[in-house]
Amino acid sequence: MAPSSLSCSSLPSSQAFSPPSSILIIGSGVFGLSTALALSRRDAFSQCSITVVDRSDPSQPGTFPAPDAASTDTSRIVRADYADPAYAALGDESQRKWRMTDSPADLGGQGRYNETGLILVADVTPPAPVADLAAGEALKEPKLTGMDYVQQSWANVLSLSSKDPTLASRIRELPNRDAIRDCLGTAGSSGSWGYINNNSGWANAAASMAWLFNKAQETGRVSFVAGTVVSLVHDETAVTGAKLSDGRVLSAELVVVAAGAWTGSLVDLAGQTMATGQVMGYLDLTEAEQEKLGKMPIILNLSNGLFIIPPTNRVLKIARHASGYVNPTTLHTPPLPLSPQSAGPSISAPASLPLTHLDHPNLSIPAEGADDLRRALHEMIPWPELKDRPFTKTRLCWYSDTPTGDFLIDYHPGWRGLFVATGDSGHAFKFLPVIGEKIADCIMHNCPPEFRGKWAWRKTTGLPVATDDGTRGGTALLVLADELAKTAEAIRIPARD
């Protein structure tokens, strides 16, 4: 019998878990690959075959992770700096593993993890005038601002470090713009208040994913299939496998969809998650510039979402963590409906799905985003020699966003044999060393207590969602095609149908 479709938050604790005979994991990003590794190590799954299918082939150099995946790049922030105590504690647990750097076999070894510190800042946002509030809005719980988030994060990291004087000594308040400038050390600044946490850092994303793949491969328990999944296969009540673009069908008793921002092409996620594109720009540096900036701390302003990570290999990355762009897309093959009883997908409009340079090699980021990245550079590193230096390359990094910024890790409520692990909301990579075990717990109906409800399938209206957790600065959701149309330098891209 296929595993129950009851959510891990609703299943009675007394109900025993019966492991499936086979598991198919769609997607080899952080969620998918770490889950495969965690399952392969558990006695409960010793008789279970585990297969990972992904459009990128990990056996071919340069193709894994997929060049347009969210889990590849030069760098990702690793922090416990969260306004939510549960994520702060999970980040702290994860960082303890990132800090293992003594051996080349350690996750943080060979330069995969660099603890250069994080300056987290925000701008003071004046409260909305009472006259501007809609009727009844004043009675609702106020939304978290960037400053609220930074202040709550400050309190959480202080609490986490309170039992270790060494860690506590590495966290310092930055009460004004001048203090932020002095701490950053580039002659630039950003925000009006914040703090530096020298216990935070960044990871080489592509190298860390290669490490994770090697760990999964070393178990001898995980099979890898290169192929693009175009739809889920199902009978009257249960998902039974996946169909690939070349016509192959992979069958399994339990299917785990962990396809990141592409998950919405396979499963109707209306109201659960939505794919949003985030802008990134890269500048080539001289050796002297690399030397000067290589040890700078990360700086992230949660009021506008702009951040800069220290350069590596003479490449400086500037990015924005904001509401992002949506890309409404009509699919030839509709995603799996909400239940077997549904006549079709419940969404009334096309789902937002990624559009990347693999779809269109000449794709560039919209001028609106490029201008914002340039503004961050001028503010945070105001060097004349960098002021007008063109970006060497730009890219859109696609998030799978949820309304609250919580992950979606749960059994599908409408289909047996289907588990969904997505909703990274742009902050999942740092949990690479621990998230697979948590997902495996959820598969075994043992969701960590602090995340019950947070990671569960939500009751929704089916309308599009946007993350509103206090971290998304800048403008509201923008339509990618509209912004590209405004950009004279961008190549016009025909709509996909």
Secondary structure by P-SEA (a helix, b strand, c coil): ccccccccccccccbbbbbbcbbbbccccaaaaaaaaaaaaccccccbbbbbbcccccccccccccccccccccccccccccccaaaaaaaaaaaaaaacccccccccccccccccccbbbbcccccccccccccccccccccccaaaaaaaaaaaaaaaacccaaaaaaccccccaaaaaaaacccccccccccccccccccaaaaaaaaaaaaaaaaccbbbbbccccccccccccccccccccbbbbbccbbbbcccccccccccccccbbbbbbbbbbbbbcaaaaaacccccbbbbcccccccccccccbbbbbbbccbbbbbbbbccccccccccccccccccccbbbbcccccccccccaaaaaaaaaaaaacccccccccccccbbbbbbbbcccccccccccccccccbbbbcccccccccccccaaaaaaaaaacccccccccccccccccccbbbbccccccccccccaaaaaaaccccccccccc
